[in-house]
Amino acid sequence: MQAKWNVMKTKHSLEAADVKAILAAAEAEAVSNGWAVTIAVVDEGGHLLGMLRLDGASASTAHMAPAKALTSIMGRRESGFYEEMICNGRVSMLSAPAMGALLEGGVPIVVDGDFVGAVGVSGVKSDQDAQIAKAGIAAIL
């Protein structure tokens, strides 16, 4: 009898060149608007691949940006989803384990249905953080 083997799926992943392109495009978006932010890129496991703290960005943003990216990739959705849940009364989300920052500004990177990482931005209004993250992701999609 012949063994039946499952076919393994090939999964996309971020490479160093992708991280550089994301950071450069996100930086360009922030600079063009005069925004001092920190931009972080994580892989599918939430591990930091790259980070850029622009001149004038506060020290706290260097902690918040990777945390927003972590929240986004762990939940496989924009981190603003959780902020909205909390603002609408679901405060129990504040105690959710393995979440970094439950604030808008973390955006997952999805390639052909694969969640390959996320970008987190901190330093300006939450919707502006998300705008910068999306500009960075657009550079590789």
N, CA, C and O atoms as CSV, one atom per row, in Angstrom:
chain,resi,resn,atom,element,x,y,z
A,1,MET,N,N,0.841,-1.178,0.000
A,1,MET,CA,C,0.000,0.000,0.000
A,1,MET,C,C,0.887,1.243,0.000
A,1,MET,O,O,1.862,1.331,0.747
A,2,GLN,N,N,0.536,2.172,-0.831
A,2,GLN,CA,C,1.324,3.401,-0.963
A,2,GLN,C,C,0.860,4.435,0.068
A,2,GLN,O,O,-0.337,4.618,0.293
A,3,ALA,N,N,1.827,5.100,0.682
A,3,ALA,CA,C,1.507,6.126,1.687
A,3,ALA,C,C,0.909,7.355,1.014
A,3,ALA,O,O,1.306,7.749,-0.083
A,4,LYS,N,N,-0.037,7.932,1.694
A,4,LYS,CA,C,-0.653,9.162,1.190
A,4,LYS,C,C,0.012,10.345,1.907
A,4,LYS,O,O,0.000,10.425,3.136
A,5,TRP,N,N,0.584,11.248,1.129
A,5,TRP,CA,C,1.278,12.402,1.701
A,5,TRP,C,C,0.479,13.667,1.434
A,5,TRP,O,O,-0.026,13.887,0.333
A,6,ASN,N,N,0.379,14.465,2.436
A,6,ASN,CA,C,-0.243,15.770,2.248
A,6,ASN,C,C,0.740,16.683,1.542
A,6,ASN,O,O,1.944,16.637,1.796
A,7,VAL,N,N,0.229,17.488,0.676
A,7,VAL,CA,C,1.078,18.439,-0.022
A,7,VAL,C,C,1.222,19.668,0.870
A,7,VAL,O,O,0.231,20.236,1.328
A,8,MET,N,N,2.447,20.062,1.107
A,8,MET,CA,C,2.689,21.228,1.959
A,8,MET,C,C,2.428,22.504,1.178
A,8,MET,O,O,2.676,22.583,-0.025
A,9,LYS,N,N,1.933,23.473,1.875
A,9,LYS,CA,C,1.633,24.763,1.279
A,9,LYS,C,C,2.889,25.630,1.272
A,9,LYS,O,O,3.630,25.670,2.254
A,10,THR,N,N,3.118,26.308,0.184
A,10,THR,CA,C,4.193,27.284,0.125
A,10,THR,C,C,3.649,28.595,0.645
A,10,THR,O,O,2.597,29.059,0.204
A,11,LYS,N,N,4.363,29.192,1.580
A,11,LYS,CA,C,3.885,30.418,2.215
A,11,LYS,C,C,4.822,31.571,1.888
A,11,LYS,O,O,6.043,31.418,1.867
A,12,HIS,N,N,4.224,32.720,1.636
A,12,HIS,CA,C,4.999,33.922,1.405
A,12,HIS,C,C,5.625,34.379,2.716
A,12,HIS,O,O,5.108,34.078,3.792
A,13,SER,N,N,6.725,35.099,2.629
A,13,SER,CA,C,7.339,35.672,3.826
A,13,SER,C,C,8.045,36.972,3.447
A,13,SER,O,O,8.385,37.200,2.286
A,14,LEU,N,N,8.251,37.803,4.442
A,14,LEU,CA,C,8.948,39.069,4.226
A,14,LEU,C,C,10.446,38.829,4.161
A,14,LEU,O,O,10.992,38.017,4.908
A,15,GLU,N,N,11.096,39.541,3.266
A,15,GLU,CA,C,12.547,39.508,3.154
A,15,GLU,C,C,13.100,40.874,3.546
A,15,GLU,O,O,12.351,41.846,3.648
A,16,ALA,N,N,14.386,40.944,3.760
A,16,ALA,CA,C,15.024,42.196,4.170
A,16,ALA,C,C,14.712,43.333,3.197
A,16,ALA,O,O,14.481,44.468,3.614
A,17,ALA,N,N,14.707,43.026,1.911
A,17,ALA,CA,C,14.415,44.062,0.903
A,17,ALA,C,C,12.987,44.588,1.070
A,17,ALA,O,O,12.737,45.777,0.869
A,18,ASP,N,N,12.056,43.712,1.435
A,18,ASP,CA,C,10.675,44.138,1.668
A,18,ASP,C,C,10.599,45.094,2.855
A,18,ASP,O,O,9.931,46.126,2.794
A,19,VAL,N,N,11.285,44.742,3.922
A,19,VAL,CA,C,11.283,45.570,5.127
A,19,VAL,C,C,11.848,46.954,4.813
A,19,VAL,O,O,11.294,47.967,5.240
A,20,LYS,N,N,12.945,46.993,4.073
A,20,LYS,CA,C,13.544,48.277,3.693
A,20,LYS,C,C,12.581,49.104,2.848
A,20,LYS,O,O,12.460,50.313,3.046
A,21,ALA,N,N,11.900,48.460,1.913
A,21,ALA,CA,C,10.949,49.173,1.050
A,21,ALA,C,C,9.765,49.712,1.854
A,21,ALA,O,O,9.319,50.838,1.632
A,22,ILE,N,N,9.265,48.912,2.777
A,22,ILE,CA,C,8.155,49.347,3.632
A,22,ILE,C,C,8.571,50.551,4.462
A,22,ILE,O,O,7.863,51.557,4.509
A,23,LEU,N,N,9.717,50.447,5.114
A,23,LEU,CA,C,10.192,51.545,5.959
A,23,LEU,C,C,10.417,52.820,5.142
A,23,LEU,O,O,10.071,53.914,5.588
A,24,ALA,N,N,10.991,52.680,3.960
A,24,ALA,CA,C,11.256,53.858,3.117
A,24,ALA,C,C,9.962,54.530,2.669
A,24,ALA,O,O,9.849,55.755,2.715
A,25,ALA,N,N,8.994,53.740,2.241
A,25,ALA,CA,C,7.723,54.313,1.776
A,25,ALA,C,C,6.934,54.926,2.923
A,25,ALA,O,O,6.331,55.988,2.771
A,26,ALA,N,N,6.938,54.259,4.067
A,26,ALA,CA,C,6.254,54.812,5.232
A,26,ALA,C,C,6.935,56.095,5.699
A,26,ALA,O,O,6.267,57.063,6.065
A,27,GLU,N,N,8.253,56.098,5.685
A,27,GLU,CA,C,8.989,57.313,6.049
A,27,GLU,C,C,8.636,58.454,5.104
A,27,GLU,O,O,8.403,59.578,5.547
A,28,ALA,N,N,8.593,58.175,3.816
A,28,ALA,CA,C,8.259,59.206,2.826
A,28,ALA,C,C,6.872,59.787,3.093
A,28,ALA,O,O,6.674,60.998,2.991
A,29,GLU,N,N,5.916,58.929,3.434
A,29,GLU,CA,C,4.560,59.386,3.743
A,29,GLU,C,C,4.565,60.288,4.981
A,29,GLU,O,O,3.921,61.336,5.000
A,30,ALA,N,N,5.290,59.872,5.996
A,30,ALA,CA,C,5.348,60.660,7.230
A,30,ALA,C,C,6.036,62.002,6.994
A,30,ALA,O,O,5.536,63.041,7.424
A,31,VAL,N,N,7.162,61.982,6.324
A,31,VAL,CA,C,7.929,63.207,6.076
A,31,VAL,C,C,7.136,64.176,5.206
A,31,VAL,O,O,7.164,65.384,5.443
A,32,SER,N,N,6.428,63.658,4.197
A,32,SER,CA,C,5.661,64.535,3.309
A,32,SER,C,C,4.545,65.267,4.053
A,32,SER,O,O,4.078,66.318,3.613
A,33,ASN,N,N,4.125,64.703,5.180
A,33,ASN,CA,C,3.087,65.330,5.986
A,33,ASN,C,C,3.637,66.057,7.214
A,33,ASN,O,O,2.882,66.651,7.984
A,34,GLY,N,N,4.954,66.003,7.389
A,34,GLY,CA,C,5.567,66.663,8.537
A,34,GLY,C,C,5.312,65.956,9.851
A,34,GLY,O,O,5.247,66.599,10.898
A,35,TRP,N,N,5.164,64.632,9.811
A,35,TRP,CA,C,4.839,63.858,11.003
A,35,TRP,C,C,6.073,63.141,11.549
A,35,TRP,O,O,6.767,62.438,10.814
A,36,ALA,N,N,6.339,63.324,12.835
A,36,ALA,CA,C,7.449,62.653,13.511
A,36,ALA,C,C,6.910,61.379,14.164
A,36,ALA,O,O,6.181,61.447,15.153
A,37,VAL,N,N,7.263,60.242,13.621
A,37,VAL,CA,C,6.725,58.963,14.075
A,37,VAL,C,C,7.819,57.908,14.160
A,37,VAL,O,O,8.947,58.103,13.709
A,38,THR,N,N,7.441,56.789,14.753
A,38,THR,CA,C,8.251,55.578,14.685
A,38,THR,C,C,7.471,54.553,13.881
A,38,THR,O,O,6.258,54.413,14.041
A,39,ILE,N,N,8.179,53.837,13.013
A,39,ILE,CA,C,7.588,52.835,12.133
A,39,ILE,C,C,8.256,51.499,12.453
A,39,ILE,O,O,9.483,51.414,12.501
A,40,ALA,N,N,7.461,50.464,12.668
A,40,ALA,CA,C,8.000,49.138,12.975
A,40,ALA,C,C,7.392,48.100,12.047
A,40,ALA,O,O,6.215,48.179,11.697
A,41,VAL,N,N,8.202,47.130,11.652
A,41,VAL,CA,C,7.756,46.022,10.810
A,41,VAL,C,C,8.059,44.724,11.555
A,41,VAL,O,O,9.179,44.504,12.015
A,42,VAL,N,N,7.034,43.864,11.664
A,42,VAL,CA,C,7.217,42.562,12.308
A,42,VAL,C,C,6.874,41.453,11.322
A,42,VAL,O,O,6.178,41.678,10.332
A,43,ASP,N,N,7.374,40.249,11.609
A,43,ASP,CA,C,7.059,39.092,10.772
A,43,ASP,C,C,5.766,38.435,11.240
A,43,ASP,O,O,5.076,38.968,12.108
A,44,GLU,N,N,5.437,37.279,10.666
A,44,GLU,CA,C,4.171,36.618,10.980
A,44,GLU,C,C,4.084,36.139,12.428
A,44,GLU,O,O,2.992,35.833,12.908
A,45,GLY,N,N,5.193,36.070,13.114
A,45,GLY,CA,C,5.194,35.676,14.521
A,45,GLY,C,C,5.255,36.860,15.471
A,45,GLY,O,O,5.287,36.686,16.689
A,46,GLY,N,N,5.270,38.069,14.911
A,46,GLY,CA,C,5.343,39.269,15.737
A,46,GLY,C,C,6.752,39.688,16.112
A,46,GLY,O,O,6.935,40.558,16.963
A,47,HIS,N,N,7.747,39.079,15.486
A,47,HIS,CA,C,9.146,39.400,15.777
A,47,HIS,C,C,9.582,40.625,14.976
A,47,HIS,O,O,9.308,40.722,13.779
A,48,LEU,N,N,10.243,41.531,15.625
A,48,LEU,CA,C,10.666,42.774,14.989
A,48,LEU,C,C,11.692,42.509,13.887
A,48,LEU,O,O,12.723,41.880,14.125
A,49,LEU,N,N,11.398,42.996,12.679
A,49,LEU,CA,C,12.313,42.876,11.546
A,49,LEU,C,C,13.024,44.190,11.254
A,49,LEU,O,O,14.153,44.192,10.763
A,50,GLY,N,N,12.368,45.307,11.553
A,50,GLY,CA,C,12.968,46.605,11.298
A,50,GLY,C,C,12.160,47.706,11.952
A,50,GLY,O,O,10.946,47.594,12.125
A,51,MET,N,N,12.860,48.776,12.314
A,51,MET,CA,C,12.185,49.900,12.946
A,51,MET,C,C,12.950,51.172,12.622
A,51,MET,O,O,14.177,51.169,12.518
A,52,LEU,N,N,12.203,52.265,12.464
A,52,LEU,CA,C,12.788,53.563,12.175
A,52,LEU,C,C,12.086,54.611,13.025
A,52,LEU,O,O,10.871,54.785,12.933
A,53,ARG,N,N,12.851,55.301,13.847
A,53,ARG,CA,C,12.303,56.399,14.652
A,53,ARG,C,C,12.772,57.697,14.024
A,53,ARG,O,O,13.963,58.009,14.028
A,54,LEU,N,N,11.826,58.448,13.486
A,54,LEU,CA,C,12.146,59.695,12.801
A,54,LEU,C,C,12.538,60.773,13.804
A,54,LEU,O,O,12.148,60.726,14.971
A,55,ASP,N,N,13.306,61.734,13.337
A,55,ASP,CA,C,13.710,62.856,14.181
A,55,ASP,C,C,12.469,63.527,14.758
A,55,ASP,O,O,11.507,63.801,14.040
A,56,GLY,N,N,12.503,63.783,16.045
A,56,GLY,CA,C,11.401,64.459,16.702
A,56,GLY,C,C,10.338,63.541,17.273
A,56,GLY,O,O,9.467,64.003,18.011
A,57,ALA,N,N,10.381,62.256,16.955
A,57,ALA,CA,C,9.401,61.308,17.505
A,57,ALA,C,C,9.727,61.059,18.972
A,57,ALA,O,O,10.889,60.871,19.332
A,58,SER,N,N,8.717,61.056,19.803
A,58,SER,CA,C,8.956,60.864,21.232
A,58,SER,C,C,9.444,59.446,21.521
A,58,SER,O,O,9.214,58.520,20.743
A,59,ALA,N,N,10.112,59.302,22.642
A,59,ALA,CA,C,10.675,58.007,23.030
A,59,ALA,C,C,9.598,56.935,23.156
A,59,ALA,O,O,9.843,55.774,22.830
A,60,SER,N,N,8.412,57.307,23.622
A,60,SER,CA,C,7.343,56.319,23.813
A,60,SER,C,C,6.922,55.666,22.508
A,60,SER,O,O,6.445,54.531,22.512
A,61,THR,N,N,7.091,56.363,21.393
A,61,THR,CA,C,6.677,55.796,20.106
A,61,THR,C,C,7.508,54.580,19.720
A,61,THR,O,O,7.048,53.726,18.962
A,62,ALA,N,N,8.729,54.498,20.237
A,62,ALA,CA,C,9.592,53.349,19.951
A,62,ALA,C,C,9.083,52.084,20.639
A,62,ALA,O,O,9.467,50.976,20.265
A,63,HIS,N,N,8.233,52.243,21.626
A,63,HIS,CA,C,7.598,51.096,22.275
A,63,HIS,C,C,6.229,50.817,21.664
A,63,HIS,O,O,5.831,49.662,21.511
A,64,MET,N,N,5.519,51.879,21.318
A,64,MET,CA,C,4.156,51.736,20.815
A,64,MET,C,C,4.088,51.156,19.402
A,64,MET,O,O,3.234,50.313,19.127
A,65,ALA,N,N,4.960,51.587,18.514
A,65,ALA,CA,C,4.891,51.117,17.121
A,65,ALA,C,C,5.036,49.594,17.008
A,65,ALA,O,O,4.206,48.961,16.354
A,66,PRO,N,N,6.057,48.983,17.618
A,66,PRO,CA,C,6.137,47.516,17.537
A,66,PRO,C,C,4.963,46.825,18.224
A,66,PRO,O,O,4.532,45.755,17.796
A,67,ALA,N,N,4.447,47.436,19.288
A,67,ALA,CA,C,3.305,46.847,19.991
A,67,ALA,C,C,2.053,46.862,19.115
A,67,ALA,O,O,1.278,45.905,19.119
A,68,LYS,N,N,1.855,47.941,18.369
A,68,LYS,CA,C,0.712,48.007,17.448
A,68,LYS,C,C,0.860,46.961,16.343
A,68,LYS,O,O,-0.117,46.315,15.965
A,69,ALA,N,N,2.074,46.794,15.826
A,69,ALA,CA,C,2.311,45.782,14.788
A,69,ALA,C,C,2.048,44.385,15.345
A,69,ALA,O,O,1.434,43.557,14.673
A,70,LEU,N,N,2.503,44.121,16.554
A,70,LEU,CA,C,2.281,42.823,17.196
A,70,LEU,C,C,0.791,42.543,17.339
A,70,LEU,O,O,0.330,41.449,17.013
A,71,THR,N,N,0.046,43.515,17.819
A,71,THR,CA,C,-1.403,43.360,17.974
A,71,THR,C,C,-2.049,43.027,16.638
A,71,THR,O,O,-2.921,42.162,16.558
A,72,SER,N,N,-1.617,43.718,15.595
A,72,SER,CA,C,-2.204,43.512,14.272
A,72,SER,C,C,-1.944,42.113,13.741
A,72,SER,O,O,-2.865,41.461,13.251
A,73,ILE,N,N,-0.717,41.642,13.828
A,73,ILE,CA,C,-0.418,40.319,13.270
A,73,ILE,C,C,-1.005,39.208,14.131
A,73,ILE,O,O,-1.457,38.197,13.593
A,74,MET,N,N,-1.011,39.364,15.436
A,74,MET,CA,C,-1.574,38.324,16.305
A,74,MET,C,C,-3.083,38.191,16.096
A,74,MET,O,O,-3.625,37.087,16.146
A,75,GLY,N,N,-3.759,39.317,15.861
A,75,GLY,CA,C,-5.200,39.282,15.639
A,75,GLY,C,C,-5.594,39.149,14.190
A,75,GLY,O,O,-6.770,38.968,13.872
A,76,ARG,N,N,-4.599,39.238,13.293
A,76,ARG,CA,C,-4.850,39.157,11.850
A,76,ARG,C,C,-5.881,40.171,11.385
A,76,ARG,O,O,-6.771,39.870,10.589
A,77,ARG,N,N,-5.730,41.396,11.914
A,77,ARG,CA,C,-6.598,42.512,11.524
A,77,ARG,C,C,-5.927,43.794,11.973
A,77,ARG,O,O,-4.941,43.767,12.709
A,78,GLU,N,N,-6.464,44.913,11.527
A,78,GLU,CA,C,-5.915,46.182,11.954
A,78,GLU,C,C,-6.123,46.353,13.452
A,78,GLU,O,O,-7.171,45.991,13.987
A,79,SER,N,N,-5.126,46.904,14.121
A,79,SER,CA,C,-5.208,47.069,15.568
A,79,SER,C,C,-6.330,48.022,15.975
A,79,SER,O,O,-6.821,47.950,17.102
A,80,GLY,N,N,-6.737,48.905,15.078
A,80,GLY,CA,C,-7.837,49.817,15.359
A,80,GLY,C,C,-9.150,49.098,15.634
A,80,GLY,O,O,-10.045,49.659,16.267
A,81,PHE,N,N,-9.271,47.866,15.166
A,81,PHE,CA,C,-10.459,47.058,15.437
A,81,PHE,C,C,-10.666,46.913,16.937
A,81,PHE,O,O,-11.792,47.002,17.426
A,82,TYR,N,N,-9.579,46.689,17.662
A,82,TYR,CA,C,-9.666,46.507,19.112
A,82,TYR,C,C,-9.957,47.824,19.821
A,82,TYR,O,O,-10.722,47.870,20.784
A,83,GLU,N,N,-9.342,48.882,19.335
A,83,GLU,CA,C,-9.621,50.192,19.917
A,83,GLU,C,C,-11.112,50.516,19.798
A,83,GLU,O,O,-11.733,51.005,20.742
A,84,GLU,N,N,-11.667,50.235,18.629
A,84,GLU,CA,C,-13.092,50.490,18.410
A,84,GLU,C,C,-13.962,49.636,19.333
A,84,GLU,O,O,-14.957,50.120,19.873
A,85,MET,N,N,-13.586,48.368,19.514
A,85,MET,CA,C,-14.327,47.490,20.421
A,85,MET,C,C,-14.349,48.061,21.841
A,85,MET,O,O,-15.387,48.087,22.503
A,86,ILE,N,N,-13.193,48.511,22.282
A,86,ILE,CA,C,-13.085,49.055,23.641
A,86,ILE,C,C,-13.902,50.336,23.772
A,86,ILE,O,O,-14.620,50.528,24.753
A,87,CYS,N,N,-13.788,51.202,22.780
A,87,CYS,CA,C,-14.545,52.461,22.805
A,87,CYS,C,C,-16.056,52.215,22.776
A,87,CYS,O,O,-16.832,53.035,23.268
A,88,ASN,N,N,-16.468,51.089,22.201
A,88,ASN,CA,C,-17.893,50.743,22.146
A,88,ASN,C,C,-18.341,49.944,23.362
A,88,ASN,O,O,-19.439,49.387,23.370
A,89,GLY,N,N,-17.496,49.887,24.389
A,89,GLY,CA,C,-17.910,49.289,25.646
A,89,GLY,C,C,-17.348,47.929,25.992
A,89,GLY,O,O,-17.589,47.439,27.096
A,90,ARG,N,N,-16.621,47.309,25.109
A,90,ARG,CA,C,-16.073,45.978,25.416
A,90,ARG,C,C,-14.714,46.136,26.103
A,90,ARG,O,O,-13.676,45.787,25.541
A,91,VAL,N,N,-14.742,46.661,27.315
A,91,VAL,CA,C,-13.511,46.959,28.049
A,91,VAL,C,C,-12.772,45.707,28.496
A,91,VAL,O,O,-11.603,45.790,28.872
A,92,SER,N,N,-13.417,44.561,28.465
A,92,SER,CA,C,-12.734,43.316,28.823
A,92,SER,C,C,-11.559,43.041,27.883
A,92,SER,O,O,-10.648,42.294,28.242
A,93,MET,N,N,-11.567,43.634,26.681
A,93,MET,CA,C,-10.457,43.464,25.729
A,93,MET,C,C,-9.145,44.017,26.290
A,93,MET,O,O,-8.065,43.625,25.848
A,94,LEU,N,N,-9.238,44.917,27.251
A,94,LEU,CA,C,-8.032,45.491,27.848
A,94,LEU,C,C,-7.185,44.443,28.561
A,94,LEU,O,O,-5.994,44.654,28.793
A,95,SER,N,N,-7.797,43.318,28.909
A,95,SER,CA,C,-7.054,42.259,29.592
A,95,SER,C,C,-6.677,41.104,28.662
A,95,SER,O,O,-6.227,40.059,29.130
A,96,ALA,N,N,-6.854,41.280,27.369
A,96,ALA,CA,C,-6.540,40.216,26.408
A,96,ALA,C,C,-5.050,39.889,26.453
A,96,ALA,O,O,-4.220,40.797,26.422
A,97,PRO,N,N,-4.700,38.598,26.528
A,97,PRO,CA,C,-3.282,38.214,26.563
A,97,PRO,C,C,-2.623,38.333,25.187
A,97,PRO,O,O,-3.294,38.281,24.156
A,98,ALA,N,N,-1.325,38.492,25.193
A,98,ALA,CA,C,-0.501,38.511,23.978
A,98,ALA,C,C,-0.866,39.604,22.993
A,98,ALA,O,O,-0.641,39.463,21.791
A,99,MET,N,N,-1.418,40.674,23.485
A,99,MET,CA,C,-1.703,41.818,22.627
A,99,MET,C,C,-0.772,42.948,23.053
A,99,MET,O,O,-0.551,43.163,24.245
A,100,GLY,N,N,-0.241,43.653,22.093
A,100,GLY,CA,C,0.702,44.717,22.391
A,100,GLY,C,C,0.020,46.021,22.730
A,100,GLY,O,O,0.070,46.471,23.875
A,101,ALA,N,N,-0.610,46.627,21.761
A,101,ALA,CA,C,-1.271,47.914,21.950
A,101,ALA,C,C,-2.601,47.883,21.218
A,101,ALA,O,O,-2.651,47.640,20.012
A,102,LEU,N,N,-3.658,48.124,21.940
A,102,LEU,CA,C,-4.999,48.045,21.377
A,102,LEU,C,C,-5.424,49.406,20.850
A,102,LEU,O,O,-6.495,49.911,21.186
A,103,LEU,N,N,-4.577,49.987,20.025
A,103,LEU,CA,C,-4.803,51.301,19.444
A,103,LEU,C,C,-4.620,51.233,17.936
A,103,LEU,O,O,-3.850,50.413,17.437
A,104,GLU,N,N,-5.326,52.095,17.210
A,104,GLU,CA,C,-5.183,52.142,15.758
A,104,GLU,C,C,-3.756,52.517,15.380
A,104,GLU,O,O,-3.102,53.301,16.067
A,105,GLY,N,N,-3.287,51.946,14.280
A,105,GLY,CA,C,-1.943,52.233,13.787
A,105,GLY,C,C,-1.156,50.988,13.435
A,105,GLY,O,O,-0.034,51.083,12.937
A,106,GLY,N,N,-1.734,49.814,13.689
A,106,GLY,CA,C,-1.128,48.554,13.288
A,106,GLY,C,C,-1.925,47.962,12.143
A,106,GLY,O,O,-3.147,47.841,12.230
A,107,VAL,N,N,-1.232,47.585,11.056
A,107,VAL,CA,C,-1.908,47.083,9.857
A,107,VAL,C,C,-1.209,45.793,9.409
A,107,VAL,O,O,0.012,45.777,9.250
A,108,PRO,N,N,-1.974,44.708,9.204
A,108,PRO,CA,C,-1.348,43.460,8.757
A,108,PRO,C,C,-0.921,43.537,7.297
A,108,PRO,O,O,-1.489,44.286,6.501
A,109,ILE,N,N,0.083,42.752,6.969
A,109,ILE,CA,C,0.551,42.619,5.589
A,109,ILE,C,C,0.057,41.258,5.105
A,109,ILE,O,O,0.441,40.221,5.646
A,110,VAL,N,N,-0.799,41.272,4.080
A,110,VAL,CA,C,-1.406,40.041,3.568
A,110,VAL,C,C,-1.016,39.886,2.101
A,110,VAL,O,O,-1.266,40.767,1.279
A,111,VAL,N,N,-0.400,38.750,1.792
A,111,VAL,CA,C,0.014,38.451,0.424
A,111,VAL,C,C,-0.664,37.145,-0.001
A,111,VAL,O,O,-0.404,36.089,0.574
A,112,ASP,N,N,-1.520,37.224,-0.993
A,112,ASP,CA,C,-2.245,36.045,-1.491
A,112,ASP,C,C,-2.898,35.256,-0.356
A,112,ASP,O,O,-2.859,34.025,-0.343
A,113,GLY,N,N,-3.489,35.962,0.579
A,113,GLY,CA,C,-4.179,35.319,1.688
A,113,GLY,C,C,-3.298,34.941,2.864
A,113,GLY,O,O,-3.810,34.546,3.911
A,114,ASP,N,N,-1.988,35.054,2.716
A,114,ASP,CA,C,-1.059,34.744,3.805
A,114,ASP,C,C,-0.772,35.997,4.625
A,114,ASP,O,O,-0.419,37.038,4.069
A,115,PHE,N,N,-0.921,35.901,5.928
A,115,PHE,CA,C,-0.533,36.992,6.826
A,115,PHE,C,C,0.964,36.848,7.059
A,115,PHE,O,O,1.401,35.943,7.769
A,116,VAL,N,N,1.748,37.736,6.465
A,116,VAL,CA,C,3.208,37.603,6.496
A,116,VAL,C,C,3.872,38.542,7.489
A,116,VAL,O,O,5.069,38.414,7.746
A,117,GLY,N,N,3.132,39.472,8.047
A,117,GLY,CA,C,3.691,40.413,9.001
A,117,GLY,C,C,2.745,41.566,9.214
A,117,GLY,O,O,1.571,41.503,8.851
A,118,ALA,N,N,3.269,42.624,9.807
A,118,ALA,CA,C,2.455,43.810,10.056
A,118,ALA,C,C,3.362,45.019,10.208
A,118,ALA,O,O,4.554,44.902,10.493
A,119,VAL,N,N,2.761,46.180,10.010
A,119,VAL,CA,C,3.449,47.451,10.217
A,119,VAL,C,C,2.714,48.184,11.329
A,119,VAL,O,O,1.485,48.257,11.331
A,120,GLY,N,N,3.469,48.722,12.263
A,120,GLY,CA,C,2.903,49.535,13.326
A,120,GLY,C,C,3.531,50.907,13.297
A,120,GLY,O,O,4.740,51.035,13.101
A,121,VAL,N,N,2.729,51.932,13.488
A,121,VAL,CA,C,3.216,53.313,13.477
A,121,VAL,C,C,2.657,54.020,14.697
A,121,VAL,O,O,1.507,53.809,15.082
A,122,SER,N,N,3.484,54.861,15.299
A,122,SER,CA,C,3.048,55.642,16.449
A,122,SER,C,C,3.693,57.015,16.390
A,122,SER,O,O,4.861,57.157,16.025
A,123,GLY,N,N,2.903,58.035,16.759
A,123,GLY,CA,C,3.466,59.379,16.846
A,123,GLY,C,C,2.507,60.495,16.507
A,123,GLY,O,O,2.695,61.632,16.940
A,124,VAL,N,N,1.473,60.181,15.730
A,124,VAL,CA,C,0.487,61.206,15.374
A,124,VAL,C,C,-0.899,60.654,15.696
A,124,VAL,O,O,-1.008,59.676,16.436
A,125,LYS,N,N,-1.953,61.254,15.160
A,125,LYS,CA,C,-3.301,60.746,15.389
A,125,LYS,C,C,-3.387,59.320,14.870
A,125,LYS,O,O,-2.715,58.953,13.906
A,126,SER,N,N,-4.216,58.532,15.518
A,126,SER,CA,C,-4.298,57.108,15.178
A,126,SER,C,C,-4.588,56.845,13.706
A,126,SER,O,O,-3.979,55.959,13.107
A,127,ASP,N,N,-5.515,57.608,13.114
A,127,ASP,CA,C,-5.824,57.381,11.703
A,127,ASP,C,C,-4.645,57.765,10.812
A,127,ASP,O,O,-4.460,57.183,9.743
A,128,GLN,N,N,-3.850,58.739,11.245
A,128,GLN,CA,C,-2.649,59.123,10.495
A,128,GLN,C,C,-1.570,58.047,10.626
A,128,GLN,O,O,-0.854,57.767,9.664
A,129,ASP,N,N,-1.452,57.440,11.817
A,129,ASP,CA,C,-0.532,56.311,11.990
A,129,ASP,C,C,-0.885,55.199,11.002
A,129,ASP,O,O,-0.006,54.648,10.339
A,130,ALA,N,N,-2.176,54.874,10.909
A,130,ALA,CA,C,-2.623,53.821,9.990
A,130,ALA,C,C,-2.357,54.209,8.538
A,130,ALA,O,O,-1.995,53.358,7.724
A,131,GLN,N,N,-2.532,55.478,8.213
A,131,GLN,CA,C,-2.260,55.966,6.861
A,131,GLN,C,C,-0.805,55.729,6.477
A,131,GLN,O,O,-0.513,55.307,5.357
A,132,ILE,N,N,0.096,55.998,7.395
A,132,ILE,CA,C,1.526,55.804,7.155
A,132,ILE,C,C,1.818,54.315,6.980
A,132,ILE,O,O,2.555,53.932,6.071
A,133,ALA,N,N,1.247,53.475,7.844
A,133,ALA,CA,C,1.469,52.027,7.747
A,133,ALA,C,C,1.008,51.487,6.386
A,133,ALA,O,O,1.707,50.696,5.753
A,134,LYS,N,N,-0.171,51.925,5.950
A,134,LYS,CA,C,-0.705,51.467,4.669
A,134,LYS,C,C,0.152,51.943,3.496
A,134,LYS,O,O,0.306,51.223,2.509
A,135,ALA,N,N,0.705,53.143,3.597
A,135,ALA,CA,C,1.589,53.639,2.546
A,135,ALA,C,C,2.839,52.771,2.453
A,135,ALA,O,O,3.336,52.497,1.360
A,136,GLY,N,N,3.341,52.344,3.602
A,136,GLY,CA,C,4.500,51.471,3.604
A,136,GLY,C,C,4.201,50.122,2.970
A,136,GLY,O,O,4.977,49.621,2.157
A,137,ILE,N,N,3.082,49.544,3.345
A,137,ILE,CA,C,2.694,48.224,2.815
A,137,ILE,C,C,2.468,48.299,1.309
A,137,ILE,O,O,2.809,47.364,0.585
A,138,ALA,N,N,1.898,49.397,0.836
A,138,ALA,CA,C,1.626,49.547,-0.599
A,138,ALA,C,C,2.898,49.444,-1.442
A,138,ALA,O,O,2.834,49.113,-2.626
A,139,ALA,N,N,4.038,49.724,-0.841
A,139,ALA,CA,C,5.306,49.666,-1.582
A,139,ALA,C,C,5.683,48.256,-2.016
A,139,ALA,O,O,6.460,48.081,-2.955
A,140,ILE,N,N,5.134,47.247,-1.333
A,140,ILE,CA,C,5.510,45.871,-1.692
A,140,ILE,C,C,4.366,45.063,-2.290
A,140,ILE,O,O,4.577,43.933,-2.731
A,141,LEU,N,N,3.175,45.615,-2.313
A,141,LEU,CA,C,2.035,44.858,-2.857
A,141,LEU,C,C,1.681,45.289,-4.257
A,141,LEU,O,O,0.748,44.750,-4.852
